[in-house]
Amino acid sequence: MKIVFMGTPQFAVPSLAGLHGHHTVTAVFCQPDRPKGRSRKPVPCPVKEKALELGIPVHQPKRIKARKWVNLLNELAPDLIVVAAFGQLLSQKVLDVPRIACVNVHASLLPRWRGASPIHYAIKEGDERTGVGIMKMELALDAGPVYSEASVPLDHTTRRRDLEHTLAELGADLLVKTIPDLQNIEPRAQDEALVTYAPIIGKDFGYLDPAESTAEELDRAVRAFEEWPSVVTRFRETPVKWHRTRVVPAEGQAEPGTVALVSKKRLCVACAGENWLELLEVQPSGKKSQPVAAFVNGYQPKPGEPFEAMPRSGS
């Protein structure tokens, strides 16, 4: 089967590798190289690197909807277009190109968490399960019927990076298993009454207020937003990223949003709910990530001192 693949980040790499081992991938489309690091030198995305390693021609359109790219796709005449976290919306002209269909590897159990950030939201909102689905693409965002899906459980330790890796591998395996029978599968229509959306994550999504959020909400956000954008608060006017936390029972009374307990190796923050949040690993602005014992030693926080919310954009 002739396949054109569209994807950009690491999440899409296992799907590309899986397809290459079973089908003819005639071309890969991904986002243009982006500036990265202090040098701001353009860097290829993970999918481009993998495609070049496999010897597959790579195209990097700024707008896949442009006529030149639609014409190229028609010249390639694929049986399938497979999309995995490509990062651009497809036009109807692109959707009409393949002989069979455009299919998408989507990292949620649709119709829950349509959109760009399903993995983040599944953790942030405390879902007990999530998964990955192979869906037929339509013009509306993630609205097409689902050919197949697989699920995994979530718990209070699940972190975004680990879940992304799990779902990437699960999606690649499901994709390879689904494609041979694709034309014989009657895809399941999504229940529009159950739709939820996971929009693009912004920088200030992690600017949460411990005085207004529960320990459970904060801990889920820390795990959902690890690496970027991170949960960030202010301590003595210094932004502090919270990298690792855990929910613990309150050991007394304390004002929400303040240091509730501090010792040489422990630091707990009182929150809006009944429990406290224990900080395990933090990163003050301009410094490396550090165990909370190092933060306590350096800053000498006192009970009652506040961890304040960062100001949001436009506020």
C-alpha positions as a printed Julia matrix, in Angstrom:
315×3 Matrix{Float64}:
   0.0    0.0    0.0
   1.34   3.45  -0.96
   1.28   5.83   1.99
   2.09   9.5    2.5
   2.92  10.26   6.13
   2.42  13.62   7.86
   3.85  14.22  11.34
   6.3   16.38  13.24
   7.19  15.6   16.9
   8.65  12.54  18.6
   5.14  11.19  19.21
   4.81  10.52  15.46
   8.15   8.73  15.0
   7.03   5.21  16.07
   4.09   5.41  13.66
   6.38   6.35  10.78
   8.83   3.57  11.66
   6.0    1.05  11.94
   4.56   1.98   8.55
   7.98   1.83   6.89
   8.35  -1.77   8.0
   5.06  -2.89   6.43
   4.15  -0.53   3.58
   5.65   1.78   0.96
   5.95   5.25   2.46
   6.51   7.39  -0.62
   6.93  10.76   1.12
   6.94  12.42   4.53
   5.52  15.88   5.22
   6.49  17.73   8.4
   6.78  21.23   9.77
   9.67  23.48   8.65
  12.85  23.46  10.74
  12.48  25.74  13.77
  15.08  27.88  15.61
  16.11  26.27  18.88
  18.43  26.97  21.8
  20.53  30.04  22.42
  22.02  29.96  18.94
  18.51  30.03  17.39
  19.85  27.73  14.69
  17.09  25.95  12.73
  16.78  22.34  13.9
  14.96  19.51  12.09
  12.01  17.89  13.83
  12.18  14.25  15.01
  10.04  13.01  12.11
  12.33  14.61   9.53
  15.37  13.04  11.18
  13.72   9.6   11.14
  12.54   9.96   7.54
  16.04  10.87   6.35
  17.44   7.92   8.28
  14.97   5.65   6.47
  15.71   7.22   3.09
  12.23   8.67   2.58
  11.83  12.0    0.72
  10.87  14.85   3.06
   8.74  17.93   2.32
   8.28  20.81   4.77
   5.37  23.06   3.76
   4.51  26.17   5.7
   0.92  25.66   4.51
  -0.08  22.19   3.36
  -3.24  23.78   1.92
  -1.24  25.69  -0.72
  -1.86  24.67  -4.33
   1.72  23.47  -4.97
   1.48  20.95  -2.13
  -1.97  19.73  -3.11
  -0.66  19.22  -6.65
   2.34  17.28  -5.32
   0.09  15.07  -3.21
  -2.05  14.3   -6.25
   1.09  13.39  -8.2
   2.14  11.01  -5.41
  -1.31   9.35  -5.69
  -1.24   7.62  -2.28
  -3.68   4.96  -1.19
  -3.61   6.46   2.31
  -2.46   9.64   3.99
  -1.54   8.92   7.6
  -1.34  11.86  10.01
   0.17  11.86  13.5
   0.6   15.2   15.29
   1.39  17.03  12.05
   0.56  20.46  13.42
  -1.43  21.83  10.49
  -5.1   21.54   9.53
  -5.81  19.78   6.23
  -8.11  21.26   3.6
 -10.84  19.27   1.9
  -8.68  19.15  -1.23
  -5.97  17.36   0.76
  -8.49  15.03   2.41
  -9.76  14.07  -1.05
  -6.33  13.07  -2.38
  -5.87   9.46  -1.18
  -7.66   6.55  -2.85
  -8.92   5.14   0.48
  -8.81   7.81   3.19
  -6.85  10.19   5.37
  -6.43   8.64   8.82
  -5.15  10.17  12.03
  -3.38   8.67  15.04
  -5.03  10.62  17.85
  -3.88  10.41  21.47
  -7.21  10.19  23.29
 -10.38   8.13  23.48
 -12.55  10.22  21.21
 -14.81  12.14  21.49
 -13.02  13.08  24.72
 -10.18  15.53  24.18
 -10.34  16.58  20.58
  -7.64  19.1   19.76
  -3.92  19.73  20.1
  -3.18  18.72  23.71
  -5.12  15.56  24.62
  -2.32  14.01  26.68
  -1.92  17.1   28.86
  -5.65  17.38  29.5
  -6.19  13.71  30.32
  -3.71  14.08  33.19
  -4.73  17.59  34.19
  -8.41  16.68  34.5
  -7.77  13.47  36.42
  -9.07  10.98  33.85
  -8.9    7.38  35.0
  -8.18   6.1   31.47
  -7.0    7.48  28.18
  -5.73   5.93  24.99
  -5.18   6.27  21.28
  -7.45   5.9   18.28
  -7.15   5.52  14.53
  -9.78   7.81  13.04
 -10.96   8.82   9.58
 -10.2   12.48   9.06
 -12.91  15.0    8.21
 -12.76  18.76   7.77
 -13.98  19.44  11.33
 -11.29  19.09  14.02
 -10.94  15.45  15.17
 -14.6   14.85  14.38
 -14.31  11.81  12.12
 -15.4    8.27  12.95
 -13.0    5.94  14.76
 -11.73   2.71  13.15
 -10.01   1.29  16.22
  -8.72   2.3   19.64
  -6.7    1.03  22.6
  -6.68   2.34  26.17
  -4.37   2.57  29.17
  -5.09   3.36  32.85
  -3.93   6.59  34.51
  -3.17   7.11  38.19
  -1.76   9.73  40.58
   1.81   9.06  39.36
   1.26   9.39  35.59
   3.45  12.05  34.01
   3.04  13.6   30.57
   6.36  12.54  29.09
   5.92   8.88  30.08
   2.32   8.83  28.88
   3.29  10.4   25.56
   5.87   7.67  25.0
   3.38   4.94  25.93
   0.69   6.29  23.62
   3.15   6.82  20.75
   4.16   3.16  20.85
   0.57   1.99  21.38
  -0.63   4.14  18.48
   2.04   2.83  16.13
   1.15  -0.77  16.96
  -2.58  -0.07  16.55
  -1.97   1.71  13.23
  -0.03  -1.22  11.77
  -2.73  -3.67  12.91
  -5.62  -1.54  11.62
  -4.48  -0.56   8.14
  -4.69  -4.02   6.46
  -8.41  -4.3    7.36
  -9.24  -0.62   7.01
 -11.57  -1.01   4.05
 -13.53  -3.75   5.86
 -14.03  -1.8    9.09
 -17.19   0.19   9.73
 -15.83   3.11  11.8
 -17.67   4.16  14.96
 -19.27   7.61  14.81
 -18.42   9.92  17.7
 -21.12  10.93  20.16
 -21.27  14.71  19.8
 -22.9   15.03  23.24
 -19.67  13.76  24.86
 -17.2   16.01  23.04
 -14.54  17.83  25.07
 -11.68  19.94  23.71
  -7.99  20.14  24.56
  -6.69  23.41  23.06
  -3.05  24.35  22.58
  -1.24  24.79  25.9
  -0.14  28.37  26.57
   2.81  29.57  28.64
   0.61  30.83  31.47
  -1.45  27.62  31.82
   0.88  26.7   34.66
   0.41  30.02  36.47
  -1.8   28.53  39.15
  -2.68  29.95  42.55
  -2.13  27.53  45.47
  -4.59  29.61  47.5
  -7.36  28.8   45.0
  -6.38  25.34  43.73
  -6.5   22.05  45.6
  -3.39  19.97  46.17
  -4.8   17.36  43.8
  -5.36  19.93  41.04
  -1.87  21.32  41.46
  -0.22  17.9   41.49
  -2.03  16.89  38.31
  -0.96  20.14  36.65
   2.66  19.56  37.68
   2.57  16.13  36.02
   0.62  17.33  32.96
   2.81  20.37  32.32
   6.21  18.84  33.05
   9.05  20.36  31.01
   6.73  22.95  29.45
   5.07  25.2   30.44
   5.56  23.89  34.03
   3.63  25.0   37.09
   5.25  28.27  38.19
   4.63  30.31  41.34
   6.38  33.28  42.95
   8.3   33.03  46.21
   9.7   36.35  47.45
   9.16  37.75  43.93
  11.25  34.92  42.4
   9.51  32.61  39.9
   9.83  29.0   41.04
   8.94  26.04  38.85
   7.46  23.02  40.59
   8.83  19.89  38.91
   7.85  17.12  41.33
   5.21  17.14  44.03
   2.93  14.84  45.98
  -0.35  15.21  47.81
  -0.11  14.67  51.58
  -2.63  14.89  54.43
  -2.65  18.24  56.24
  -0.84  18.11  59.57
  -2.46  21.19  61.07
  -3.97  24.54  60.15
  -2.35  26.87  57.61
  -3.45  29.65  55.32
  -3.99  28.37  51.74
  -1.15  29.4   49.47
   1.46  29.6   52.22
   4.26  27.42  53.58
   2.5   25.02  55.95
   5.45  22.87  57.05
   9.19  23.21  56.59
  12.16  21.18  57.81
  15.64  20.44  56.46
  14.26  17.99  53.91
  10.57  18.84  53.59
   8.45  21.72  52.37
   4.66  21.58  52.23
   2.28  24.22  50.88
  -1.27  24.6   52.15
  -3.84  24.59  49.35
  -7.52  25.36  48.83
  -8.67  21.85  49.77
  -8.14  19.64  52.79
  -4.71  18.31  51.77
  -1.3   19.9   51.44
   1.1   19.69  48.52
   4.62  18.57  49.33
   7.27  20.01  47.02
   9.94  17.47  46.08
  11.87  19.12  43.24
  11.8   22.8   42.29
  13.67  25.26  40.09
  14.06  28.91  41.1
  14.47  31.3   38.18
  18.04  31.36  36.86
  19.02  28.15  38.65
  19.04  24.44  37.86
  16.34  22.08  39.06
  17.08  21.02  42.63
  15.76  18.77  45.41
  13.59  20.68  47.83
  16.24  20.24  50.55
  18.57  22.46  48.53
  15.83  25.06  48.1
  15.12  25.03  51.85
  18.81  25.38  52.64
  19.27  28.27  50.23
  16.09  30.27  50.84
  15.27  29.36  54.44
  11.47  29.61  53.91
   9.36  30.25  57.01
   5.89  28.91  57.86
   3.27  31.35  56.65
   5.32  32.75  53.74
   3.29  32.77  50.52
   3.76  31.04  47.2
   1.86  33.48  45.01
   0.31  33.13  41.58
   2.3   34.48  38.62
   0.61  37.35  36.77
  -1.08  36.13  33.6
  -0.69  37.7   30.18
  -2.65  40.91  29.92
  -3.26  41.14  33.68
